[in-house]
Amino acid sequence: MLAALQRSVAALVVLAMLLGFLSLIVPRVAHAFPFGGQIGTVRPCFNNAIYAMLGPPRGGPFIWTPATKTYQFGPPRRSGQWLLGLANSPYYCIVSRTPLIVWPGTNIQMMGSSR
């Protein structure tokens, strides 16, 4: 009876480990949401990114990275420029190294901009 219980527990542990390993291998679906608006603030980051605070209609803090698929007129450059695209996950902008200042934002997955 005890041996059967031990085998059952061991089988459950192996199954849990296998499922955990498979969750690392199998890609997950990433959902993106649309955003767009006029840039109020643009700030270059030490971590090779660009922070942009957008106004309405779908604004907020967004961060352009080198991995962002960028169309037509390039990455955010100046205040007053308009951005439109898809964003997907939280990201950060290192504004200062000493003292360490980090601004949070949302990673831009793909975007287009005005001139």
ChimeraX attribute file (.defattr): number of C-alpha atoms within 10 A of each C-alpha:
attribute: neighborCount
match mode: 1-to-1
recipient: residues
	/A:1	5
	/A:2	7
	/A:3	8
	/A:4	9
	/A:5	10
	/A:6	11
	/A:7	11
	/A:8	12
	/A:9	12
	/A:10	12
	/A:11	12
	/A:12	12
	/A:13	12
	/A:14	12
	/A:15	12
	/A:16	12
	/A:17	12
	/A:18	11
	/A:19	11
	/A:20	11
	/A:21	11
	/A:22	11
	/A:23	11
	/A:24	9
	/A:25	8
	/A:26	8
	/A:27	8
	/A:28	8
	/A:29	6
	/A:30	7
	/A:31	9
	/A:32	15
	/A:33	11
	/A:34	14
	/A:35	19
	/A:36	22
	/A:37	20
	/A:38	22
	/A:39	24
	/A:40	17
	/A:41	17
	/A:42	20
	/A:43	18
	/A:44	17
	/A:45	19
	/A:46	13
	/A:47	11
	/A:48	11
	/A:49	22
	/A:50	22
	/A:51	28
	/A:52	28
	/A:53	18
	/A:54	24
	/A:55	18
	/A:56	11
	/A:57	10
	/A:58	12
	/A:59	18
	/A:60	17
	/A:61	21
	/A:62	26
	/A:63	27
	/A:64	27
	/A:65	21
	/A:66	11
	/A:67	11
	/A:68	17
	/A:69	16
	/A:70	19
	/A:71	13
	/A:72	10
	/A:73	12
	/A:74	13
	/A:75	21
	/A:76	25
	/A:77	18
	/A:78	15
	/A:79	15
	/A:80	16
	/A:81	17
	/A:82	18
	/A:83	22
	/A:84	18
	/A:85	19
	/A:86	19
	/A:87	22
	/A:88	15
	/A:89	14
	/A:90	13
	/A:91	18
	/A:92	19
	/A:93	25
	/A:94	19
	/A:95	19
	/A:96	12
	/A:97	9
	/A:98	6
	/A:99	7
	/A:100	8
	/A:101	10
	/A:102	14
	/A:103	14
	/A:104	14
	/A:105	19
	/A:106	19
	/A:107	23
	/A:108	27
	/A:109	20
	/A:110	19
	/A:111	23
	/A:112	19
	/A:113	20
	/A:114	15
	/A:115	13
